[in-house]
Amino acid sequence: MGCAVETPRQWGVLWRQLLVCLLLRASLAAGHAAMSKEEKTQLRVQVLEMFDHAFGNYMQHAYPADELMPLTCRGRIRGQEPSRGDVDDALGKFSLTLIDTLDTLVVLNRTQEFEDAVRKVINDVNLDNDIVVSVFETNIRVLGGLLGGHSVAIMLKEKGELMLWYNDELLHMAKELGYKLLPAFNTTSGLPYPRVNLKFGVGRPEARTGTETDTCTACAGTLILEFAALSRFTGIAIFEQHARKALDFIWEKRQRSSNLVGVTINIHTGDWVRKDSGVGAGIDSYYEYLLKAYVLLGDDNYLERFNTHYDAIMRYISQPPLLLDVHIHKPMLTARTWMDSLLAFFPGLQVLKGDIRPAIETHEMLYQVIKKHNFLPEAFTTDFRVHWAQHPLRPEFAESTYFLYKATGDPYYLEVGKTIIENLNKYARVPCGFAAVKDVRTGSHEDRMDSFFLAEMFKYLYLLFSEREDLNFDIEDYIFTTEAHLLPLWLSTANHTQVKKNKTTQYTELDDSNFDWSCPNTQILFRNDPLYAQSIREPLKNVVDKNCPRTTSRLDEISGSGNRPPLRARDFMASNPEHLDILKKMGVSLIHLKDGRVQLVQHANQAASSIDAEDGLRFMQEMIELSSQQQKEQQLPPRAVQIVSHPFYGRVVLTAGPAQFGMDLSKNIAGCRGFVAKAEPYSGCSEVTNSDVVKGKIALMQRGQCMFAEKARNVQKSGAIGGIVIDDNEGSSSDTAPLFQMAGDGKNTDDITIPMLFLFSKEGNIILDAIREYQEVEVLLSDKAKDRDLEGENGEQKSVENDSQKQILKEQSIPQEELVNTKDSEGDSSPISQFDALHSSLRDLSHNPTNGDLSPKVKQPDGEDNQKSVEKSKTLSETPEESKNERWDSKVQPIESILADWKEDIEAFEMMEKDEL
């Protein structure tokens, strides 16, 4: 298997986690033995018993309430319990759990209970309540539940044994509910309002809804199956038309260069409110419904749209086994370092797509998280720690397990299902049902049993352990909605002439492979060859625990062979041709990307031998451990390089990356002040030859060829009082890369006592250009920028020695602006305009030259040196308050000359801003 991993050149966190996916064992373990028919039967019976326990307690203690509260053995009635915010929008006083469970009863052969439940729904449920509900949740749970119940009811009636009295009552209720949801679509865009009042619609004062501006992509894009089915069942085209219009609008608003969609969209303007994109919460079922709409409705446009999005997902979001959110405008930049549990549905969707390999990989990663925590946390980090500890008994992982078993026939997935059953009984079962887990780390419970637990979890588990003869109908004749409701495939030919087909244009040109195997017949996909799935899964067996045991030692394997010990990660140098040859022999490739980043790609099957392949895997693991060690060190804030000599007088402050070694500038308020000088050799990777020039000064060095700590030791030995490393990647700047920390070399760095800082190429060139023009350039390396020398600008001389002796410690608070992310009103991360911060600094400076400040911003560079990312880089800017306690020798220079140097940059930023908008 091959897996791309990011080196530390851009995302210190990301690349470590991606490396994890390369952990392999030297040989594949023996295949899983097929589960006996008797054991499958026992597990299927156990699923029935668990369902009876959950459903029976709902009917006994909660009905006609929407949900069961399993800890207190009573029903949850909206308005009578403390509000849970948006979670309660699913509750509409319409016996939610009963409706959501209707077709599950038939799948589980509880047909008599189904007939009784249908009668209760017809006689007891009221859809005309004065209550505000979620359009999305009501559609997938209630409308879908009614349609799923109708689908299996007419199937049973056609068999002539049950439901002979049924006369489409559930369909009539579905139509009534459909009309109650239609007012939500009264927008110019066609996107629905997120909420609707069942009695009064939207917009009216008594409706108490209709003023919202935003909705999630999944909320607006997960309507087509239920609404189209309602149209096909009834012959009333308006429902499908509205759902199609919403999908059309989202498609047109996709980010055209990446073909991704954001999480939240303005329902009136179509502007993306949250521009992060993934396959989890907020977007998940939008992608699901595009593919399933093609299956159910027979419209090729839906398949083309899905494939266009899927190509983007696999290009930017899927980094097996991880699925990482990205920014739609900058898809190479990850938007967060954690994943949510809702993405567990995606492997199942990939089965429907026919892309099995990444489905197996992601599923295996999720399963290992479950084995570690018993359940899948609501969110977990990319290094598999708990981010949100809740688990509301979500069924998505069971769903993907079922579909992967259907696709591969691998009995391994039966064992996975068995684990799910055991964990539910052991950790979630309570006397009155099954309780959601409040914290997977402690096993504490929450008084909650959502309707989807009955609608989906038991349905998928029962089907997982069932043979065809165990079901009273052919499940292959139906498609599952996102709530696992059953809609018959014959709807593709029902009333389809009354609905205008989509006319989709401007597709991205894709490889033909994107259209292969869509909606495959799983019975022939892999000829039920379990070894296929096993061969993909085995390399990921230790992805969570990061444990790769060995049965024999490397020294035993190479004894007598004359081979040298394997290359260690701590010794690796990307500029060393011999090291690159060793990597190639181990099946590891070094790839330089167009944006300056580097990828390490490991293909075990391309190694020279099995021993070399394992050496390569160990090398990658060492890289993980080396980076993990650095991650444990304290996060350091950015530092400042302030040019204090003529003609800058402290106006130019360059944000610098800190070092994890050397003088701690946060504990030395005076900082390190001195003139700068270029070290020879400029790389700083060997003994400095111009010690007489560097001694007593701050040495300038170029990045590359050796570790940062080695550079620091060399210039310190030459007598330098500090060091600045300038990026060797020409053109790198704070405009395009996040700030990072210079890490050590894995050895003890206590011997390094001088301060070390890092500048990107653009910021470093400001100092180099100043040297060429003014020869003598003095800088201050500090924790944060100091006040400008106003007296120095007026020509008054003050010695540096006198300043140092006085050690006036008056420091001003430094306003800081986040560069990479800022928090919007809802607490979500969103990109901030990089132009505004710089432009405002220049504008203030031009209006008030005595109080202004120019603060170029520094992000993360590219290079071979080991490094560590700072997740949120800051822009340091100087306070306007004047201080006469720190003075710098110089002459006055008009500020216009400094502004002129930045005119070109301002214009460039303006163009970038226009392009971004």
Salt bridges, closest charged atoms under 4 A:
GLU6 OE1 - ARG597 NH1 2.70
GLU39 OE2 - LYS418 NZ 2.99
GLU49 OE2 - ARG429 NH2 2.61
ASP52 OD2 - ARG110 NH2 2.70
GLU67 OE1 - ARG84 NH2 3.63
GLU67 OE2 - ARG141 NH1 3.83
GLU81 OE2 - ARG74 NH1 2.34
ASP86 OD1 - ARG195 NH2 3.02
ASP88 OD1 - ARG84 NE 2.80
ASP89 OD1 - ARG78 NH2 3.22
ASP89 OD2 - ARG195 NE 2.80
ASP100 OD1 - HIS485 NE2 2.70
ASP103 OD1 - LYS459 NZ 2.77
ASP103 OD2 - HIS485 ND1 3.24
GLU115 OE2 - ARG119 NH2 3.87
ASP128 OD1 - LYS180 NZ 2.65
ASP128 OD2 - LYS199 NZ 3.19
ASP130 OD1 - ARG208 NH1 3.21
GLU137 OE1 - ARG141 NE 2.97
ASP168 OD1 - HIS150 ND1 3.92
GLU206 OE2 - ARG204 NH2 2.59
GLU212 OE2 - ARG195 NH1 3.76
GLU240 OE1 - ARG232 NE 2.95
GLU240 OE2 - ARG244 NE 2.97
ASP248 OD1 - ARG305 NH2 2.80
GLU252 OE1 - ARG256 NH2 2.95
ASP276 OD2 - ARG274 NH2 2.59
GLU288 OE2 - LYS292 NZ 2.73
ASP299 OD2 - ARG244 NH1 3.06
ASP311 OD2 - ARG315 NH2 2.79
ASP325 OD2 - ARG336 NE 3.25
ASP340 OD2 - ARG336 NH2 2.65
GLU364 OE1 - ARG537 NE 3.99
GLU364 OE2 - LYS541 NZ 3.66
GLU378 OE1 - ARG394 NE 2.80
ASP383 OD2 - ARG385 NE 3.04
ASP410 OD2 - ARG537 NH2 2.91
ASP439 OD1 - ARG441 NE 2.99
ASP450 OD1 - ARG448 NE 2.47
GLU467 OE2 - LYS40 NZ 2.56
GLU469 OE2 - LYS37 NZ 3.77
ASP470 OD2 - ARG44 NH1 3.21
ASP474 OD1 - ARG468 NH1 3.39
GLU476 OE2 - LYS406 NZ 2.41
GLU557 OE1 - ARG550 NH2 3.35
GLU578 OE2 - ARG564 NH1 2.55
ASP595 OD2 - ARG597 NE 2.71
GLU614 OE2 - ARG550 NH1 2.41
ASP615 OD2 - ARG554 NH2 2.89
ASP615 OD1 - ARG618 NH1 2.97
GLU622 OE2 - ARG568 NH2 2.21
ASP664 OD1 - ARG639 NH2 3.48
ASP727 OD1 - ARG703 NH1 3.60
ASP735 OD2 - LYS762 NZ 3.24
ASP745 OD2 - ARG713 NH1 3.23
ASP751 OD2 - ARG713 NE 2.79
ASP769 OD1 - ARG772 NH2 2.12
GLU778 OE2 - ARG673 NE 2.86
ASP783 OD1 - ARG639 NH1 2.68
GLU791 OE1 - ARG887 NE 2.65
GLU793 OE1 - ARG651 NH2 3.04
GLU793 OE2 - ARG788 NH1 2.74
GLU818 OE2 - LYS872 NZ 3.82
GLU818 OE2 - LYS874 NZ 3.51
ASP828 OD1 - ARG274 NH1 3.34
ASP844 OD1 - ARG843 NE 3.98
ASP862 OD1 - ARG9 NE 3.65
ASP865 OD2 - ARG703 NE 2.99
GLU881 OE2 - LYS810 NZ 3.49
ASP905 OD1 - LYS762 NZ 3.58
